[in-house]
Amino acid sequence: MAYTAADVKNLRERTGAGMMDCKKALDESNGDLEAAVDALRAKGLAAAAKKSSRTAAEGLVGVAVSGTRGVAVEVNSETDFVAKNEQFQDFVRKTTEVALGVSGDDVEALKAAAYPGGGTVAEALTNNVATIGENQQVRRLKTVEVSNGVVVPYMHNAAAPNLGKIGVLVALESEAPADVLESLGKQIAMHIAAAFPLALTADDLDPELIERERKIAQEKAAESGKPENVQQKMVDGAIAKYAKENALLSQVFVIDNKTPIQQVVDAAGKEAGAKIVLKDYVRFQLGEGIEKEESDFAAEVAAAVAG
C-alpha cells in the first residue's frame, strides 16, 4: 500500500515521532496508518530505553515556591533545541511543582510521584523521550524551607517564567516585612548566580575540596624555599583565603564589591528592626558536573538521512 507526504505528516502529528521514524514505520506497515501508529507506540519505549545511554547535558532548571518552601529541579536533554520545546518546558514546570510536595531531595521519590493529568513523573518523562526523540533525565532536586520568613526564587536569563539555565533560591528566616525580605533575597540571589559560592559558611565547605586546595598550597609553599614555619603560614593563609572567597556569607557582595554578604544581611535586619538570618540557599547551573560528549552534528544528520 502506497503512502503520501500527507500520511507522514498525519503520523507525525498523531505520535510526535520524528519524520524518519514515521517514514520507516509506514514502509514496514505497507502504508497502513493505524499499523504504523501501533508500531511507533511499541517502539517508543524501546527507543526511550536506547536513548537513555546518550549524554543529556542540556535542558532546563526550574524553580518553584509555595509559602515558606521552595524547590529547584534540573531536567536534562541532549540538545538546547529541546529546552525551547513547549512540551519539554511544560514537563519541567509541572515536575518542579510536583517536587514541592516531595519529602527530602530524592529524585526517585519525585519520579514516582503523581504527575498532573495522570500517571507518574517517570511515565510522563518516558512519554517525552518517545515523542520528542531525545534522552531526558530528571537529574536532581533541592528543597529549602524556613519556619518564619521567605524563600525567594531567581532565574538568571530565564527561558520562560521560572525556567532557565541558572536557578537560585534564597531562604531568609526573619520577622521583618515580607517586601524587605523579598528585596534582600533578590539581591543576594543575583549575587549567588554571579559569584557561585560553594557553601553557606566556611565550615560547610566540602572537606575534599579543602584538602585539594591544601595540597596545592603546600606545593607552592615548598617551591618558595622558605623556612618550614613560614611555609605553614603560607598554607594556612591560602586555605583561609579560599574559604573566604567560596563561602557565601563571607563573599564580597558583587553589587558594591566591598561588603561581605553577612554584613549586608545584618544591615538589612538593623534597618528593618528585625534580625534576618540567611538560613540556606540553592544554586543550580544547568549541566554542571556532567562531562559532555563531543559529536559531529553534520555527520549525525547525514547518517540519519542515509538511513
C-alpha positions in Angstrom: 0.0 0.0 0.0 1.5 3.4 -1.0 1.5 6.4 1.2 1.9 10.1 0.7 3.7 13.0 2.3 0.3 13.9 4.0 0.3 10.4 5.6 3.8 11.1 7.0 2.6 14.4 8.4 -0.5 12.9 9.9 1.5 10.1 11.5 4.0 12.7 13.0 1.1 14.8 14.4 -0.6 11.7 15.9 2.5 10.2 17.5 5.0 13.1 17.9 7.7 10.8 16.4 10.4 12.0 14.0 9.9 12.2 10.3 12.4 9.4 9.5 10.8 7.1 12.1 7.4 7.8 10.6 8.6 7.0 7.1 10.2 3.8 8.3 7.0 2.8 10.1 4.9 3.4 7.0 7.4 1.4 4.9 7.2 -1.5 7.3 3.4 -1.4 7.5 3.0 -1.1 3.8 1.3 2.3 4.2 -1.2 1.2 6.8 -1.5 4.2 9.1 -3.0 2.5 12.1 -0.4 -0.3 12.0 2.3 2.4 11.7 0.8 4.1 14.8 0.9 0.9 16.8 4.4 0.1 15.6 5.7 3.5 16.7 4.0 3.2 20.1 5.5 -0.2 20.5 8.9 1.1 19.6 8.5 4.2 21.7 9.5 2.7 25.0 12.3 0.7 23.4 13.6 3.8 21.7 13.4 5.7 25.0 15.5 2.9 26.7 18.0 3.0 23.9 18.3 6.8 24.1 18.9 6.7 27.9 22.6 5.9 27.3 23.2 9.1 25.4 24.6 12.1 27.3 22.0 14.7 28.4 23.7 17.8 29.5 21.3 20.5 28.1 17.8 21.1 29.3 16.4 23.4 31.9 16.5 24.3 35.6 13.1 25.0 37.2 12.3 26.8 40.5 9.1 27.0 42.4 8.0 28.4 45.8 4.9 27.7 47.9 4.6 29.5 51.1 7.9 29.1 53.0 9.1 26.2 51.0 11.0 26.3 47.7 12.5 23.8 45.3 14.9 23.7 42.4 14.9 20.9 39.8 17.2 20.1 36.9 15.9 18.2 34.0 18.4 17.4 31.2 18.1 16.8 27.5 20.6 16.1 24.8 20.3 19.4 22.9 19.4 23.0 23.6 16.7 22.8 21.0 14.6 20.7 23.3 14.9 23.3 26.0 12.9 25.6 23.8 10.2 22.9 23.1 6.9 23.8 24.8 6.2 20.2 25.7 9.5 19.9 27.5 9.1 23.3 29.2 5.7 22.2 30.4 7.1 19.0 31.8 9.9 20.8 33.7 7.4 23.3 35.1 4.9 20.7 36.3 7.6 18.4 37.6 9.1 21.3 39.7 5.7 22.0 41.1 5.3 18.3 42.0 8.7 18.4 43.7 7.3 20.9 46.2 5.3 18.0 47.7 8.2 15.5 47.8 9.9 14.8 51.1 13.6 15.3 51.0 15.7 15.7 47.9 15.0 12.2 46.5 14.9 12.1 42.7 13.4 8.6 42.7 10.6 9.7 45.0 9.9 12.6 42.6 9.8 10.3 39.6 7.4 8.0 41.5 5.1 10.9 42.4 1.8 11.6 40.7 2.0 13.8 37.6 -0.7 16.3 36.8 -3.2 14.7 34.3 -2.4 11.1 35.3 0.4 8.6 35.7 3.7 9.4 37.4 6.5 11.8 36.7 8.6 8.9 35.4 5.8 7.9 33.0 5.5 11.4 31.7 9.2 11.5 31.2 9.2 8.3 29.2 6.5 9.7 27.0 8.6 12.8 26.4 11.6 10.8 25.4 9.4 8.8 23.0 7.7 11.7 21.4 10.4 14.4 21.4 13.1 11.9 20.4 15.9 12.7 22.8 17.2 11.2 26.0 15.9 13.3 29.0 16.7 12.8 32.7 15.4 14.3 35.9 18.8 14.8 37.4 18.5 16.4 40.8 16.3 18.5 43.1 17.0 20.5 46.2 14.5 21.9 48.7 14.9 24.8 51.2 12.4 25.9 53.8 12.0 28.4 56.6 9.7 28.3 59.6 9.1 32.1 59.5 10.3 34.2 56.6 10.5 33.9 52.9 12.1 31.7 50.2 13.0 33.9 47.2 13.4 32.4 43.7 15.5 33.9 41.0 16.2 32.7 37.4 19.2 34.1 35.6 18.5 34.7 31.9 15.1 32.9 32.0 14.0 30.9 29.0 10.4 31.1 30.4 8.9 32.1 33.8 10.9 30.2 36.5 12.8 28.2 33.8 16.3 28.8 32.7 20.0 27.7 33.0 20.9 29.1 36.4 18.2 28.8 39.1 18.7 30.2 42.6 16.7 30.0 45.9 17.4 32.1 48.9 15.9 31.2 52.3 15.7 34.1 54.8 14.5 33.5 58.3 13.0 36.6 59.9 10.0 38.5 61.2 10.9 41.5 59.0 8.3 42.7 56.5 7.9 40.4 53.5 8.7 43.1 51.0 12.0 43.9 52.8 12.9 40.2 52.7 11.9 39.8 49.1 14.1 42.7 48.0 17.1 41.5 50.0 16.6 37.9 48.8 16.5 39.0 45.2 19.8 40.9 45.6 21.5 38.0 47.3 20.2 35.6 44.7 21.7 37.7 41.9 25.0 37.6 43.8 24.8 33.8 44.1 24.1 33.4 40.4 27.2 35.5 39.6 29.6 34.5 42.4 29.0 30.8 42.6 29.5 30.1 46.3 30.3 26.5 47.2 28.7 26.6 50.7 26.9 28.8 53.1 29.8 29.1 55.6 33.4 28.1 55.6 32.6 25.1 58.0 30.1 23.8 55.3 32.8 23.6 52.6 33.5 20.1 51.3 36.5 18.7 53.2 37.8 17.1 50.0 37.9 20.5 48.3 39.8 21.9 51.3 42.2 19.1 51.2 42.8 19.5 47.5 43.5 23.2 48.0 45.8 22.4 50.9 47.9 20.1 48.7 48.2 22.8 46.0 49.1 25.4 48.6 51.7 23.1 50.2 53.4 22.5 46.8 53.5 26.2 46.1 54.9 26.9 49.6 57.6 24.2 49.2 58.7 25.8 45.9 59.3 29.1 47.7 62.2 27.6 49.5 61.2 29.5 52.7 61.6 28.0 56.2 59.0 25.3 57.2 57.3 27.6 59.7 56.8 30.2 57.1 55.6 27.7 54.6 52.9 26.6 57.1 51.7 30.2 57.5 51.5 30.4 53.7 49.4 27.3 53.5 47.1 28.4 56.3 46.7 31.8 54.6 45.9 30.2 51.3 43.2 28.0 52.9 41.7 30.9 54.8 41.5 32.9 51.5 39.9 30.0 49.7 37.3 29.6 52.4 36.5 33.3 52.5 36.1 33.5 48.7 33.9 30.4 48.4 31.6 30.6 51.4 28.6 32.7 50.7 28.4 34.6 54.0 32.0 35.8 53.7 32.0 36.5 50.0 32.2 40.2 48.9 28.8 41.5 47.6 29.0 41.8 43.8 26.8 44.8 43.8 29.2 47.1 45.8 32.3 44.9 45.6 33.3 45.6 49.2 30.8 44.4 51.8 30.7 40.8 53.0 27.3 39.1 52.5 26.9 38.6 56.2 27.2 42.3 56.8 24.7 43.0 54.0 22.2 40.8 55.8 22.9 42.3 59.2 22.5 45.8 57.9 19.2 45.0 56.3 17.9 43.5 59.5 19.0 46.5 61.5 17.2 48.8 59.1 14.1 46.7 59.3 14.2 46.4 63.1 14.3 42.6 63.0 17.1 40.1 62.9 17.5 38.4 59.5 19.2 35.0 59.1 20.3 33.8 55.7 19.5 30.2 56.5 20.1 28.4 53.3 20.4 28.7 49.5 20.4 26.7 46.3 22.2 27.4 43.1 21.6 25.0 40.2 23.5 25.6 37.0 22.4 23.5 34.1 24.8 20.7 33.3 27.4 21.4 35.9 29.5 18.3 36.6 28.3 16.5 33.5 31.0 15.5 31.1 29.7 16.3 27.6 30.4 14.1 24.7 31.9 15.8 21.6 30.0 14.9 18.4 29.9 15.8 14.7 26.4 17.1 14.3 26.7 17.3 10.5 27.8 13.6 10.4 24.8 12.6 12.6 22.4 14.4 10.3 23.9 12.8 7.2 23.8 9.3 8.8 20.1 9.8 9.8 19.2 10.9 6.2 21.1 7.9 4.8 19.0 5.6 7.0 
